[in-house]
Amino acid sequence: DGDDAAQVGFAIRRSRRDPKARAYIVLTSGAPLEVMRKTRVEMFFDQDGSLTSHFGVTQVPAVVERAGRALRVSEVRP
């Protein structure tokens, strides 16, 4: 949620945890260009909810990560 500073901060910290891992921050609401300018971090925007629908995300923040040959979706607290 790009309107929630705690969630944006969580996403940035999480993406920097392992610099070798490919991490993408996807905002579900807010003003993505404004957030990117403010944080100087590249982010994507889930327009029309296509990614959240595809992965079955019902609450944010959430983390989608590889678990063997499958993907695991976890709801987290920032």
Residue pairs with C-beta under 8 A, 6 or more apart in sequence:
1 7
1 8
1 27
1 28
1 29
1 30
1 60
1 61
2 8
2 27
2 28
2 29
2 30
2 31
2 32
2 34
2 35
2 43
2 45
3 29
3 30
4 30
4 78
6 78
7 60
7 61
7 78
8 27
8 35
8 39
9 78
10 61
10 76
10 78
11 25
11 43
11 61
12 25
12 39
12 41
14 23
14 63
15 23
15 24
15 25
15 41
17 23
24 44
25 41
25 42
25 43
25 44
26 43
26 44
26 45
26 46
26 51
27 35
27 43
27 44
27 45
27 46
28 46
28 49
28 52
28 57
28 60
32 43
32 44
32 45
35 43
36 42
36 43
46 52
51 57
52 58
55 62
55 64
55 71
55 73
56 73
57 64
57 73
58 75
59 75
60 75
61 75
61 76
61 77
61 78
62 73
62 74
62 75
62 76
63 73
63 74
63 76
64 71
64 72
64 73
65 71
65 72
65 74
66 72
